């Protein structure tokens, strides 16, 4: 998958091919292989690149992330490369549909709201695991949960409708 990443104001283009714990990474034209191992559920990882190990704490919510390494904190944003090119009018059109869609392929870990519940903008609706990180999917608008179309432990595809709001 192709990603656009912004870390501390600097932008990068990253290609990642995932094969279990092994990653084939292209970073601004430089190719490298890496191994990512989860050490502590949901946030502590060991990254091996070019025979050098990096112990990282990775905190991620939707497109925002924070990486703690060696006492330093790196904040940033990440988007699938195709999503980075979406124009604001296209985003508004999607929001009018009142459907929450999967931002990327992944696994539904937990559903945080029941059908019929009134929710506010920014309220967590479900937790989805993608690329070995849990992402909280938040509501982009106020509404009532009309229908939940997925179940916990279900695999979903990018742009699959997860929840319908009214």
C-alpha positions, 0 to 999 in steps of 0.5 A: 500500500502507498501512504503519505506521511507527515512527521513533525511537519515534514512529508514522506511517501511510503510504500509498504508491502506486508508479509506477516511480521516482515515489511518491504518498505520504500521510503522516498525511493529508498528500498529496505526490509524490516521486521516488526514485532509487537512486544506489548499488546497495542502499543510497544513494538520492536522494529528491525531495519538494516540489522539495527533494532528500534524499540518504539511506542506507537499510539494511533488514532485514525490518521494521527499517530505519535511515536516515542523512541529514545526519549523523543516524541514524534507526532504525525499524520498518515493517509493512504496515498489515494485518500491524500488526493481527495478534494474537499467537495468529494469528502463533503459528499461522502459525509452526507450519506451518513455511512461510516466506511472502513478507511483501510482493510482491517479487522473489527476488534470492538464495537463501542456503541449499540444500535439506537444510540445517539452519538456526537461528532468525534465519538468513538463508534468502533475499534479496527485493527489495521497494520498491527495498530488499533484505530478508533473509528469516530463519527464524523457527524451527530446522529443516531446509530441506525444499523451496525453492519459488522461484527467483532472479529470480522475482516473488512475491506477498504470503503466497506460500510461499517455503520449507518447513521440517521 
